[in-house]
Amino acid sequence: MATVTHAGTIYALREGESALDALLRGGANVDFSCRKGSCQSCMLRVTSGEVPERTLRGLRPSLVESGHFLPCLCTHEGDIEVEGPDRSKMVCEAIVADVTTLAPGVARVQLEPEIQLDCAPGQFLNIVRDGVARAATR
Ligand code: FES
């Protein structure tokens, strides 16, 4: 029986169950949304064991190299240990390059991030300022 260990607790996977589903069924405090590998909100980092290649779908190489994977796609055979994602690899600074007023109370804000962002159609990012996050499209 495959297991996933998170925050010191061992969760056993049922037949065909994903690591994310086992964690949620056991009451683990982990983020998730789509449950099908699209949003990346469930991303965790494996610290021991192997995860299938399909759990790396759409992740930047730097995230893969540091052990990140998508537990919602992870139906695995062995035992793995995981921890939360390395947020320093998911956040970057940006400066405001331009603000254009489009209508009263509506503005287009162009940002220049400090790193090249790899985005696919349909993805969005969160812009955080003063602790408040807003979703934005590219
Ligand atoms: S919950 Fe959306 S990618 Fe896993």
Backbone and ligand atoms as CSV (ligand in chain L), in Angstrom:
chain,resi,resn,atom,element,x,y,z
A,1,MET,N,N,0.841,-1.186,0.000
A,1,MET,CA,C,0.000,0.000,0.000
A,1,MET,C,C,0.886,1.249,0.000
A,2,ALA,N,N,0.605,2.171,-0.914
A,2,ALA,CA,C,1.369,3.414,-1.005
A,2,ALA,C,C,0.959,4.355,0.123
A,3,THR,N,N,1.914,5.132,0.573
A,3,THR,CA,C,1.608,6.135,1.595
A,3,THR,C,C,2.209,7.477,1.195
A,4,VAL,N,N,1.672,8.515,1.780
A,4,VAL,CA,C,2.250,9.849,1.657
A,4,VAL,C,C,2.335,10.421,3.075
A,5,THR,N,N,3.520,10.876,3.424
A,5,THR,CA,C,3.740,11.459,4.748
A,5,THR,C,C,3.829,12.967,4.612
A,6,HIS,N,N,3.015,13.660,5.390
A,6,HIS,CA,C,2.963,15.128,5.350
A,6,HIS,C,C,2.871,15.646,6.770
A,7,ALA,N,N,3.766,16.539,7.132
A,7,ALA,CA,C,3.771,17.165,8.463
A,7,ALA,C,C,3.755,16.117,9.574
A,8,GLY,N,N,4.491,15.029,9.368
A,8,GLY,CA,C,4.630,14.009,10.394
A,8,GLY,C,C,3.514,12.991,10.461
A,9,THR,N,N,2.507,13.120,9.621
A,9,THR,CA,C,1.393,12.172,9.600
A,9,THR,C,C,1.472,11.324,8.335
A,10,ILE,N,N,1.220,10.022,8.475
A,10,ILE,CA,C,1.253,9.099,7.345
A,10,ILE,C,C,-0.178,8.851,6.862
A,11,TYR,N,N,-0.392,9.060,5.569
A,11,TYR,CA,C,-1.705,8.851,4.957
A,11,TYR,C,C,-1.584,7.701,3.961
A,12,ALA,N,N,-2.419,6.699,4.101
A,12,ALA,CA,C,-2.410,5.553,3.191
A,12,ALA,C,C,-3.356,5.829,2.024
A,13,LEU,N,N,-2.855,5.548,0.812
A,13,LEU,CA,C,-3.681,5.745,-0.379
A,13,LEU,C,C,-4.562,4.530,-0.609
A,14,ARG,N,N,-5.806,4.758,-0.940
A,14,ARG,CA,C,-6.696,3.683,-1.356
A,14,ARG,C,C,-6.409,3.366,-2.828
A,15,GLU,N,N,-6.921,2.262,-3.303
A,15,GLU,CA,C,-6.719,1.845,-4.690
A,15,GLU,C,C,-7.147,2.957,-5.646
A,16,GLY,N,N,-6.214,3.409,-6.490
A,16,GLY,CA,C,-6.516,4.417,-7.501
A,16,GLY,C,C,-6.640,5.838,-6.976
A,17,GLU,N,N,-6.435,6.027,-5.703
A,17,GLU,CA,C,-6.602,7.347,-5.095
A,17,GLU,C,C,-5.335,8.183,-5.298
A,18,SER,N,N,-5.510,9.477,-5.504
A,18,SER,CA,C,-4.347,10.358,-5.646
A,18,SER,C,C,-3.809,10.721,-4.265
A,19,ALA,N,N,-2.561,11.170,-4.252
A,19,ALA,CA,C,-1.967,11.629,-2.998
A,19,ALA,C,C,-2.776,12.784,-2.418
A,20,LEU,N,N,-3.250,13.686,-3.292
A,20,LEU,CA,C,-4.056,14.812,-2.801
A,20,LEU,C,C,-5.331,14.310,-2.133
A,21,ASP,N,N,-6.012,13.382,-2.765
A,21,ASP,CA,C,-7.255,12.869,-2.183
A,21,ASP,C,C,-7.001,12.178,-0.844
A,22,ALA,N,N,-5.893,11.445,-0.746
A,22,ALA,CA,C,-5.571,10.787,0.528
A,22,ALA,C,C,-5.292,11.824,1.618
A,23,LEU,N,N,-4.567,12.879,1.251
A,23,LEU,CA,C,-4.283,13.942,2.219
A,23,LEU,C,C,-5.574,14.618,2.668
A,24,LEU,N,N,-6.440,14.947,1.731
A,24,LEU,CA,C,-7.693,15.633,2.084
A,24,LEU,C,C,-8.610,14.728,2.892
A,25,ARG,N,N,-8.680,13.455,2.498
A,25,ARG,CA,C,-9.532,12.509,3.247
A,25,ARG,C,C,-9.057,12.382,4.689
A,26,GLY,N,N,-7.727,12.496,4.874
A,26,GLY,CA,C,-7.166,12.386,6.217
A,26,GLY,C,C,-7.155,13.689,7.001
A,27,GLY,N,N,-7.627,14.765,6.382
A,27,GLY,CA,C,-7.718,16.025,7.100
A,27,GLY,C,C,-6.480,16.908,7.029
A,28,ALA,N,N,-5.562,16.615,6.102
A,28,ALA,CA,C,-4.366,17.451,5.962
A,28,ALA,C,C,-4.753,18.840,5.470
A,29,ASN,N,N,-4.018,19.825,5.945
A,29,ASN,CA,C,-4.266,21.206,5.546
A,29,ASN,C,C,-3.407,21.533,4.322
A,30,VAL,N,N,-3.931,21.222,3.142
A,30,VAL,CA,C,-3.214,21.484,1.890
A,30,VAL,C,C,-4.142,22.234,0.935
A,31,ASP,N,N,-3.539,23.066,0.097
A,31,ASP,CA,C,-4.310,23.837,-0.877
A,31,ASP,C,C,-4.655,22.966,-2.082
A,32,PHE,N,N,-5.745,23.277,-2.732
A,32,PHE,CA,C,-6.123,22.602,-3.976
A,32,PHE,C,C,-7.237,23.405,-4.630
A,33,SER,N,N,-7.505,23.098,-5.897
A,33,SER,CA,C,-8.640,23.716,-6.574
A,33,SER,C,C,-9.189,22.754,-7.618
A,34,CYS,N,N,-8.540,22.658,-8.796
A,34,CYS,CA,C,-9.126,21.929,-9.929
A,34,CYS,C,C,-9.123,20.412,-9.753
A,35,ARG,N,N,-8.161,19.884,-9.055
A,35,ARG,CA,C,-7.976,18.436,-8.852
A,35,ARG,C,C,-7.695,17.674,-10.139
A,36,LYS,N,N,-7.259,18.372,-11.182
A,36,LYS,CA,C,-6.952,17.668,-12.432
A,36,LYS,C,C,-5.689,18.172,-13.114
A,37,GLY,N,N,-4.793,18.816,-12.377
A,37,GLY,CA,C,-3.499,19.186,-12.919
A,37,GLY,C,C,-3.448,20.479,-13.694
A,38,SER,N,N,-4.453,21.320,-13.584
A,38,SER,CA,C,-4.476,22.552,-14.362
A,38,SER,C,C,-4.030,23.790,-13.584
A,39,CYS,N,N,-4.435,23.919,-12.346
A,39,CYS,CA,C,-4.249,25.188,-11.624
A,39,CYS,C,C,-2.939,25.277,-10.851
A,40,GLN,N,N,-2.331,24.171,-10.540
A,40,GLN,CA,C,-1.078,24.083,-9.777
A,40,GLN,C,C,-1.224,24.553,-8.330
A,41,SER,N,N,-2.419,24.779,-7.866
A,41,SER,CA,C,-2.577,25.269,-6.489
A,41,SER,C,C,-2.278,24.182,-5.457
A,42,CYS,N,N,-2.274,22.920,-5.852
A,42,CYS,CA,C,-2.008,21.834,-4.906
A,42,CYS,C,C,-0.522,21.517,-4.780
A,43,MET,N,N,0.323,22.235,-5.507
A,43,MET,CA,C,1.744,21.890,-5.604
A,43,MET,C,C,2.393,21.662,-4.241
A,44,LEU,N,N,3.109,20.547,-4.144
A,44,LEU,CA,C,3.884,20.205,-2.956
A,44,LEU,C,C,5.297,19.866,-3.402
A,45,ARG,N,N,6.146,19.618,-2.430
A,45,ARG,CA,C,7.549,19.264,-2.728
A,45,ARG,C,C,7.834,17.902,-2.114
A,46,VAL,N,N,8.321,16.977,-2.928
A,46,VAL,CA,C,8.649,15.645,-2.423
A,46,VAL,C,C,10.061,15.691,-1.838
A,47,THR,N,N,10.199,15.184,-0.611
A,47,THR,CA,C,11.500,15.192,0.071
A,47,THR,C,C,12.081,13.796,0.175
A,48,SER,N,N,11.253,12.772,-0.078
A,48,SER,CA,C,11.718,11.394,-0.061
A,48,SER,C,C,10.791,10.559,-0.925
A,49,GLY,N,N,11.372,9.683,-1.738
A,49,GLY,CA,C,10.575,8.827,-2.607
A,49,GLY,C,C,10.497,9.385,-4.015
A,50,GLU,N,N,9.798,8.658,-4.869
A,50,GLU,CA,C,9.682,9.008,-6.287
A,50,GLU,C,C,8.231,9.303,-6.630
A,51,VAL,N,N,8.033,10.313,-7.469
A,51,VAL,CA,C,6.694,10.598,-7.970
A,51,VAL,C,C,6.679,10.375,-9.478
A,52,PRO,N,N,5.542,9.961,-10.042
A,52,PRO,CA,C,5.467,9.695,-11.483
A,52,PRO,C,C,5.703,10.963,-12.310
A,53,GLU,N,N,6.221,10.777,-13.507
A,53,GLU,CA,C,6.510,11.879,-14.432
A,53,GLU,C,C,5.274,12.740,-14.693
A,54,ARG,N,N,4.108,12.118,-14.772
A,54,ARG,CA,C,2.897,12.884,-15.099
A,54,ARG,C,C,2.571,13.941,-14.047
A,55,THR,N,N,3.099,13.813,-12.840
A,55,THR,CA,C,2.807,14.778,-11.778
A,55,THR,C,C,3.608,16.062,-11.933
A,56,LEU,N,N,4.477,16.109,-12.960
A,56,LEU,CA,C,5.325,17.285,-13.197
A,56,LEU,C,C,4.756,18.132,-14.329
A,57,ARG,N,N,3.607,17.752,-14.826
A,57,ARG,CA,C,3.012,18.396,-15.998
A,57,ARG,C,C,2.861,19.916,-15.825
A,58,GLY,N,N,3.481,20.655,-16.740
A,58,GLY,CA,C,3.325,22.107,-16.765
A,58,GLY,C,C,4.179,22.867,-15.772
A,59,LEU,N,N,4.977,22.165,-14.963
A,59,LEU,CA,C,5.797,22.863,-13.970
A,59,LEU,C,C,7.073,23.389,-14.606
A,60,ARG,N,N,7.503,24.560,-14.187
A,60,ARG,CA,C,8.766,25.122,-14.670
A,60,ARG,C,C,9.908,24.201,-14.267
A,61,PRO,N,N,10.971,24.126,-15.101
A,61,PRO,CA,C,12.110,23.272,-14.766
A,61,PRO,C,C,12.685,23.541,-13.374
A,62,SER,N,N,12.740,24.804,-12.955
A,62,SER,CA,C,13.311,25.107,-11.629
A,62,SER,C,C,12.464,24.502,-10.514
A,63,LEU,N,N,11.155,24.421,-10.724
A,63,LEU,CA,C,10.287,23.797,-9.712
A,63,LEU,C,C,10.496,22.284,-9.693
A,64,VAL,N,N,10.603,21.683,-10.883
A,64,VAL,CA,C,10.836,20.237,-10.969
A,64,VAL,C,C,12.160,19.877,-10.304
A,65,GLU,N,N,13.186,20.655,-10.607
A,65,GLU,CA,C,14.522,20.376,-10.042
A,65,GLU,C,C,14.529,20.457,-8.520
A,66,SER,N,N,13.650,21.251,-7.964
A,66,SER,CA,C,13.606,21.372,-6.505
A,66,SER,C,C,12.551,20.460,-5.878
A,67,GLY,N,N,12.040,19.490,-6.653
A,67,GLY,CA,C,11.189,18.448,-6.090
A,67,GLY,C,C,9.701,18.721,-6.092
A,68,HIS,N,N,9.264,19.800,-6.741
A,68,HIS,CA,C,7.835,20.106,-6.748
A,68,HIS,C,C,7.074,19.152,-7.679
A,69,PHE,N,N,5.848,18.874,-7.347
A,69,PHE,CA,C,4.985,18.010,-8.159
A,69,PHE,C,C,3.535,18.329,-7.821
A,70,LEU,N,N,2.618,17.739,-8.613
A,70,LEU,CA,C,1.187,17.980,-8.414
A,70,LEU,C,C,0.553,16.737,-7.793
A,71,PRO,N,N,0.235,16.762,-6.521
A,71,PRO,CA,C,-0.316,15.571,-5.861
A,71,PRO,C,C,-1.683,15.148,-6.370
A,72,CYS,N,N,-2.405,16.045,-7.034
A,72,CYS,CA,C,-3.708,15.633,-7.574
A,72,CYS,C,C,-3.544,14.660,-8.735
A,73,LEU,N,N,-2.345,14.623,-9.344
A,73,LEU,CA,C,-2.060,13.688,-10.446
A,73,LEU,C,C,-1.256,12.492,-9.968
A,74,CYS,N,N,-1.019,12.402,-8.680
A,74,CYS,CA,C,-0.064,11.431,-8.152
A,74,CYS,C,C,-0.747,10.202,-7.583
A,75,THR,N,N,-0.921,9.195,-8.428
A,75,THR,CA,C,-1.278,7.864,-7.944
A,75,THR,C,C,0.014,7.074,-8.080
A,76,HIS,N,N,0.618,6.748,-6.974
A,76,HIS,CA,C,1.952,6.153,-7.008
A,76,HIS,C,C,1.970,4.824,-6.269
A,77,GLU,N,N,3.073,4.132,-6.413
A,77,GLU,CA,C,3.208,2.793,-5.849
A,77,GLU,C,C,3.889,2.790,-4.483
A,78,GLY,N,N,4.932,3.563,-4.341
A,78,GLY,CA,C,5.745,3.489,-3.130
A,78,GLY,C,C,5.307,4.473,-2.055
A,79,ASP,N,N,6.226,4.750,-1.178
A,79,ASP,CA,C,5.982,5.702,-0.104
A,79,ASP,C,C,6.725,6.998,-0.416
A,80,ILE,N,N,6.073,8.108,-0.179
A,80,ILE,CA,C,6.715,9.401,-0.388
A,80,ILE,C,C,6.516,10.260,0.847
A,81,GLU,N,N,7.441,11.188,1.038
A,81,GLU,CA,C,7.304,12.209,2.067
A,81,GLU,C,C,7.270,13.551,1.363
A,82,VAL,N,N,6.362,14.409,1.802
A,82,VAL,CA,C,6.183,15.690,1.126
A,82,VAL,C,C,6.133,16.820,2.137
A,83,GLU,N,N,6.361,18.021,1.628
A,83,GLU,CA,C,6.185,19.224,2.431
A,83,GLU,C,C,5.621,20.309,1.534
A,84,GLY,N,N,5.249,21.425,2.113
A,84,GLY,CA,C,4.686,22.522,1.344
A,84,GLY,C,C,5.669,23.031,0.313
A,85,PRO,N,N,5.167,23.738,-0.699
A,85,PRO,CA,C,6.044,24.242,-1.752
A,85,PRO,C,C,6.980,25.321,-1.225
A,86,ASP,N,N,8.085,25.473,-1.920
A,86,ASP,CA,C,9.048,26.531,-1.619
A,86,ASP,C,C,8.515,27.822,-2.244
A,87,ARG,N,N,7.877,28.641,-1.425
A,87,ARG,CA,C,7.230,29.855,-1.946
A,87,ARG,C,C,8.227,30.828,-2.570
A,88,SER,N,N,9.494,30.747,-2.179
A,88,SER,CA,C,10.477,31.673,-2.761
A,88,SER,C,C,10.652,31.412,-4.255
A,89,LYS,N,N,10.288,30.186,-4.719
A,89,LYS,CA,C,10.401,29.864,-6.138
A,89,LYS,C,C,9.134,30.240,-6.899
A,90,MET,N,N,8.126,30.750,-6.183
A,90,MET,CA,C,6.845,31.049,-6.809
A,90,MET,C,C,6.510,32.530,-6.768
A,91,VAL,N,N,7.399,33.331,-6.208
A,91,VAL,CA,C,7.121,34.754,-6.031
A,91,VAL,C,C,8.269,35.551,-6.625
A,92,CYS,N,N,7.951,36.647,-7.266
A,92,CYS,CA,C,8.996,37.557,-7.730
A,92,CYS,C,C,8.517,38.992,-7.554
A,93,GLU,N,N,9.454,39.895,-7.540
A,93,GLU,CA,C,9.143,41.319,-7.452
A,93,GLU,C,C,8.833,41.846,-8.851
A,94,ALA,N,N,8.079,42.941,-8.915
A,94,ALA,CA,C,7.798,43.605,-10.186
A,94,ALA,C,C,7.660,45.100,-9.929
A,95,ILE,N,N,7.926,45.874,-10.976
A,95,ILE,CA,C,7.711,47.315,-10.857
A,95,ILE,C,C,6.565,47.712,-11.781
A,96,VAL,N,N,5.883,48.795,-11.431
A,96,VAL,CA,C,4.805,49.308,-12.262
A,96,VAL,C,C,5.439,50.086,-13.406
A,97,ALA,N,N,5.228,49.601,-14.641
A,97,ALA,CA,C,5.823,50.229,-15.816
A,97,ALA,C,C,4.906,51.282,-16.420
A,98,ASP,N,N,3.602,51.088,-16.284
A,98,ASP,CA,C,2.663,52.031,-16.893
A,98,ASP,C,C,1.279,51.850,-16.278
A,99,VAL,N,N,0.564,52.931,-16.152
A,99,VAL,CA,C,-0.830,52.891,-15.708
A,99,VAL,C,C,-1.631,53.728,-16.693
A,100,THR,N,N,-2.637,53.118,-17.307
A,100,THR,CA,C,-3.486,53.809,-18.271
A,100,THR,C,C,-4.928,53.771,-17.779
A,101,THR,N,N,-5.534,54.948,-17.665
A,101,THR,CA,C,-6.937,55.005,-17.271
A,101,THR,C,C,-7.792,54.625,-18.473
A,102,LEU,N,N,-8.610,53.588,-18.312
A,102,LEU,CA,C,-9.458,53.111,-19.409
A,102,LEU,C,C,-10.871,53.685,-19.313
A,103,ALA,N,N,-11.321,53.911,-18.103
A,103,ALA,CA,C,-12.652,54.464,-17.843
A,103,ALA,C,C,-12.636,54.936,-16.398
A,104,PRO,N,N,-13.601,55.730,-15.982
A,104,PRO,CA,C,-13.608,56.154,-14.578
A,104,PRO,C,C,-13.585,54.939,-13.632
A,105,GLY,N,N,-12.562,54.849,-12.810
A,105,GLY,CA,C,-12.430,53.754,-11.850
A,105,GLY,C,C,-11.820,52.478,-12.424
A,106,VAL,N,N,-11.417,52.526,-13.700
A,106,VAL,CA,C,-10.832,51.338,-14.345
A,106,VAL,C,C,-9.481,51.727,-14.966
A,107,ALA,N,N,-8.452,50.950,-14.630
A,107,ALA,CA,C,-7.126,51.248,-15.169
A,107,ALA,C,C,-6.441,49.965,-15.611
A,108,ARG,N,N,-5.594,50.087,-16.617
A,108,ARG,CA,C,-4.733,48.986,-17.025
A,108,ARG,C,C,-3.349,49.269,-16.440
A,109,VAL,N,N,-2.845,48.306,-15.680
A,109,VAL,CA,C,-1.545,48.449,-15.030
A,109,VAL,C,C,-0.598,47.452,-15.678
A,110,GLN,N,N,0.494,47.957,-16.222
A,110,GLN,CA,C,1.504,47.077,-16.821
A,110,GLN,C,C,2.663,46.930,-15.848
A,111,LEU,N,N,3.023,45.689,-15.578
A,111,LEU,CA,C,4.095,45.392,-14.632
A,111,LEU,C,C,5.286,44.800,-15.371
A,112,GLU,N,N,6.460,45.098,-14.880
A,112,GLU,CA,C,7.686,44.469,-15.388
A,112,GLU,C,C,8.257,43.596,-14.277
A,113,PRO,N,N,8.058,42.255,-14.394
A,113,PRO,CA,C,8.590,41.359,-13.366
A,113,PRO,C,C,10.102,41.244,-13.464
A,114,GLU,N,N,10.725,40.915,-12.354
A,114,GLU,CA,C,12.188,40.808,-12.324
A,114,GLU,C,C,12.696,39.555,-13.034
A,115,ILE,N,N,11.806,38.599,-13.288
A,115,ILE,CA,C,12.188,37.394,-14.012
A,115,ILE,C,C,11.214,37.177,-15.159
A,116,GLN,N,N,11.617,36.376,-16.135
A,116,GLN,CA,C,10.740,35.995,-17.235
A,116,GLN,C,C,9.682,35.034,-16.709
A,117,LEU,N,N,8.417,35.339,-16.919
A,117,LEU,CA,C,7.349,34.458,-16.456
A,117,LEU,C,C,6.898,33.564,-17.601
A,118,ASP,N,N,6.811,32.277,-17.340
A,118,ASP,CA,C,6.297,31.334,-18.324
A,118,ASP,C,C,4.826,31.126,-18.045
A,119,CYS,N,N,3.969,31.594,-18.922
A,119,CYS,CA,C,2.526,31.472,-18.731
A,119,CYS,C,C,1.905,30.795,-19.942
A,120,ALA,N,N,0.905,29.998,-19.704
A,120,ALA,CA,C,0.147,29.355,-20.769
A,120,ALA,C,C,-1.229,29.995,-20.829
A,121,PRO,N,N,-1.880,29.953,-21.987
A,121,PRO,CA,C,-3.226,30.517,-22.086
A,121,PRO,C,C,-4.140,29.926,-21.022
A,122,GLY,N,N,-4.898,30.780,-20.391
A,122,GLY,CA,C,-5.817,30.333,-19.349
A,122,GLY,C,C,-5.250,30.431,-17.948
A,123,GLN,N,N,-3.942,30.545,-17.840
A,123,GLN,CA,C,-3.349,30.679,-16.509
A,123,GLN,C,C,-3.465,32.129,-16.042
A,124,PHE,N,N,-3.374,32.302,-14.763
A,124,PHE,CA,C,-3.382,33.636,-14.195
A,124,PHE,C,C,-2.348,33.683,-13.085
A,125,LEU,N,N,-2.049,34.868,-12.630
A,125,LEU,CA,C,-1.162,34.991,-11.481
A,125,LEU,C,C,-1.796,35.906,-10.461
A,126,ASN,N,N,-1.294,35.794,-9.258
A,126,ASN,CA,C,-1.784,36.649,-8.195
A,126,ASN,C,C,-0.793,37.781,-7.985
A,127,ILE,N,N,-1.318,38.971,-7.943
A,127,ILE,CA,C,-0.500,40.139,-7.647
A,127,ILE,C,C,-0.778,40.521,-6.206
A,128,VAL,N,N,0.297,40.596,-5.432
A,128,VAL,CA,C,0.149,40.872,-4.004
A,128,VAL,C,C,0.788,42.223,-3.689
A,129,ARG,N,N,0.028,43.073,-3.038
A,129,ARG,CA,C,0.562,44.363,-2.574
A,129,ARG,C,C,-0.028,44.651,-1.215
A,130,ASP,N,N,0.837,44.982,-0.281
A,130,ASP,CA,C,0.406,45.276,1.090
A,130,ASP,C,C,-0.417,44.132,1.670
A,131,GLY,N,N,-0.059,42.892,1.325
A,131,GLY,CA,C,-0.724,41.732,1.890
A,131,GLY,C,C,-2.041,41.363,1.253
A,132,VAL,N,N,-2.493,42.122,0.245
A,132,VAL,CA,C,-3.757,41.835,-0.426
A,132,VAL,C,C,-3.440,41.258,-1.807
A,133,ALA,N,N,-4.037,40.105,-2.136
A,133,ALA,CA,C,-3.795,39.444,-3.413
A,133,ALA,C,C,-4.974,39.660,-4.360
A,134,ARG,N,N,-4.631,39.904,-5.611
A,134,ARG,CA,C,-5.645,40.036,-6.669
A,134,ARG,C,C,-5.218,39.158,-7.834
A,135,ALA,N,N,-6.152,38.435,-8.415
A,135,ALA,CA,C,-5.843,37.619,-9.589
A,135,ALA,C,C,-5.751,38.523,-10.812
A,136,ALA,N,N,-4.813,38.199,-11.701
A,136,ALA,CA,C,-4.639,38.986,-12.923
A,136,ALA,C,C,-4.304,38.041,-14.061
A,137,THR,N,N,-4.693,38.423,-15.282
A,137,THR,CA,C,-4.322,37.654,-16.464
A,137,THR,C,C,-3.200,38.382,-17.172
A,138,ARG,N,N,-2.549,37.646,-18.005
A,138,ARG,CA,C,-1.424,38.223,-18.721
A,138,ARG,C,C,-1.898,38.868,-19.983
L,1,FES,S1,S,-5.570,20.901,-7.676
L,1,FES,FE1,FE,-5.235,21.998,-9.532
L,1,FES,S2,S,-3.334,21.203,-10.217
L,1,FES,FE2,FE,-3.762,20.008,-8.470
